[in-house]
Amino acid sequence: MPDPIALRHLKPGQEAVVVQVKTGGELGRRIRDMGLVPGTTIRVIGRAPLKDPVEIKLRGYNLTLRNNEADHILVRLESAP
């Protein structure tokens, strides 16, 4: 099984499962409140031209995260485009 990687490193079209949120405090709470908890499947929809932010789809809605937020979310790759 591949090692977890930061959400920031996924490419458009890739799917992954959230393994861990590596931050606490207000940022960690916000990330979890948005539905990014361990076991959640996500799919990268796209990226801005300068690669920041990243748009993902999870639980039936789209969410946009800055790379500095996506760095705190570890995922395990499910499939490649």
Order of alpha helices (4+ residues) and beta strands (2+ residues): beta-beta-alpha-beta-beta-beta-alpha-beta
